[in-house]
Amino acid sequence: MSVSGLCQVCESRPAEEQCQNCGALVCTVHYNETKGLCTDCFAQADPSRQSDDVDITRL
């Protein structure tokens, strides 16, 4: 997928992925590849997780 611009979560890294739920363009740090979700949508899907606390290396 070709996306351009900055991550809509951190606004500092290049966006490389698009959330399958909300369509946000996000960097790889703020994207769960397994679920296809940005960290915000992932946190909403599992309210016990906060988007700022998501460690995608453990997902």
ABEGO torsion letter per residue (X at the ends): XBBBEBBAAAGABBBABBBAAAGBBBBAAABBAAAGBBAAAAAAABAABBAAABBAAAX
